[in-house]
Amino acid sequence: VRGVIRNDAVVAAAPLDARPQGIALGIGAIWVGVYDDNVLLRIDPHTRRVVRAIAIGGEPADIAAERGVVWVTNSVGTRTVGSISRVDARTNYVPKTVRLRQI
């Protein structure tokens, strides 16, 4: 996973033995979705090591991080169009996942 980019040049990288899907930088971490494992990785931007793997209950598609919350959209499931997971960045806990239904 490529980390910090300055002036269109990669200045740091983090080794990752997974297929990443979605990435966000914020709240003191690099957040990377892992498509095959249905987890969100919290990576320390200074050490570039995985600090925590958080189960999100779906295949991550996109990630946004702001104000203590990480939002993860999850791709299509068998009975849903997908879901949105809210991750508390202080506790690394998923208090809420909202399943989306096809209309």
Buried (B, 14 or more C-beta within 10 A) or exposed (E): BEBEEEEEEEEBEBEBEBEBBBBBBBBEBBBBBBBEBBBBBBBBEEEBEBEEBBEBBBBBBBBEBEEEBBBBBBBBBEEBEBBBBBBBBEEBEBEEBEBBEEE
